[in-house]
Amino acid sequence: MNFPALAEVLDENSSVLVLCDDIYEHIIYRPNVFATLVEVEPRLKERTLTINGVPKAYAMKGWRIGYAGDPNWLIAAMTKRQGQSTTNPSSVSQAAAVAALEGKQVCLRERREICLKRRNQVVQSINAIDGLSTETLDGGFYLFACCEDLLGQQKPSGEVLTSDTALVEFLLEASEVAFVLGSEFGLSQYFHLCFAGKSMSWRLRLK
């Protein structure tokens, strides 16, 4: 994404409020460097709500802790709204999030290196399969793989792969790896996969 160009457009349209999601701040792969939108264009500070959280960076999925910063008027309104809500993060989750954010951060670098190795392995494995392709992402631990060339082909049993649903089911049978339908994201020629799990197996070889 061209942040300077986007920031310029937003700066010219002063009525637009901006929501900047920095949840993958610590999962950016070299040579890319993280920069939040307000860092790129400080003039947007008073109308940009920046959100982040601990689930992605610290592998704390399920703890359900996020946080937000600036502008003050919006944070005040959010605080008032939350104060009248019957739901809230548990005290245990809050304590765990504080421990993660204030603790030694070496784990972030180690986890990023692990994700980088997995990314390279998964991208190489997918692109080595006839009919599948994917791009090398700059951050995060998800991929979209294009499977358009496989749709309409036959399984060894003779059954035709007529949809991403049929293909994903076949891949699960053939590789014991689970994928998410691309049609769930409006992209039926793709499937979605995550390589964050420690136990993820990449025996993805179609015969």
C-alpha positions, -999 to +999 in steps of 0.1 A: +000+000+000+012+035-009+007+052+025+021+086+015-003+088-015-032+076+007-023+101+034-023+129+009-058+120-003-071+117+033-055+150+042-073+167+013-107+153+025-110+167+060-145+153+066-133+117+065-125+099+097-098+073+095-096+039+112-060+025+111-056-012+120-021-019+132-027-054+145+001-068+124+026-042+136+051-068+148+047-093+120+063-074+091+090-092+071+123-076+061+131-054+042+097-039+050+095-015+079+063-009+099+049+026+099+015+036+112-006+061+091-003+090+116+035+085+116+035+090+079+012+120+081+009+136+115-017+161+103-042+132+103-038+126+141-069+144+152-092+123+130-075+089+130-084+062+154-055+037+156-063+002+169-041-027+179-041-057+202-022-086+217-037-117+199-015-116+167+019-104+179+019-123+212-001-154+200-028-146+225-058-156+205-088-160+227-077-135+253-097-109+234-077-078+243-073-048+220-066-011+225-070+021+207-054+056+207-063+091+196-082+113+190-091+122+225-127+132+217-134+098+202-117+079+229-138+098+254-170+088+236-158+052+233-151+051+271-186+065+278-202+039+256-181+010+271-190+022+306-227+015+299-221-019+283-227-052+301-197-068+285-160-063+293-127-080+290-119-103+320-094-091+346-072-121+338-070-111+301-062-076+311-034-087+334-020-110+307-020-082+281-001-059+305+024-086+311+029-091+274+032-054+265+056-046+294+076-078+294+108-086+274+100-082+237+126-106+223+097-131+217+085-108+190+117-111+170+118-148+175+082-153+164+087-131+134+116-152+122+096-184+127+067-170+107+092-158+080+105-193+076+070-208+074+060-182+049+089-190+026+082-228+029+044-224+022+049-201-007+075-224-023+053-254-017+022-239-032+039-224-063+055-258-069+021-273-076+007-271-111-025-251-110-018-233-078+000-200-072+004-174-045+022-141-038+049-136-013+033-115+014+051-087+033+036-094+067+011-115+087+006-152+085-022-157+060-021-164+023-045-164-006-037-191-031-051-189-066-067-222-076-086-211-107-066-234-130-077-264-109-114-257-111-129-280-137-103-306-135-109-342-123-099-359-091-082-393-094-117-407-088-130-390-119-151-365-099-148-329-113-137-301-091-165-277-098-160-252-070-137-240-043-157-261-019-149-293-038-113-283-041-108-275-004-124-308+005-101-326-019-070-308-005-080-318+030-083-354+019-050-353+000-028-333+023-045-334+057-043-296+057-075-275+062-082-244+041-109-218+041-131-212+011-121-182-010-158-176-017-162-167+020-141-136+011-158-130-022-129-147-041-142-181-053-110-187-074-089-187-043-085-204-010-073-189+023-048-205+046-030-197+078+006-208+087+007-195+122+000-228+140+030-247+154+016-281+144+008-270+108+019-297+084+028-289+048+026-322+031+008-304+002+015-326-028-012-334-053-008-365-075 
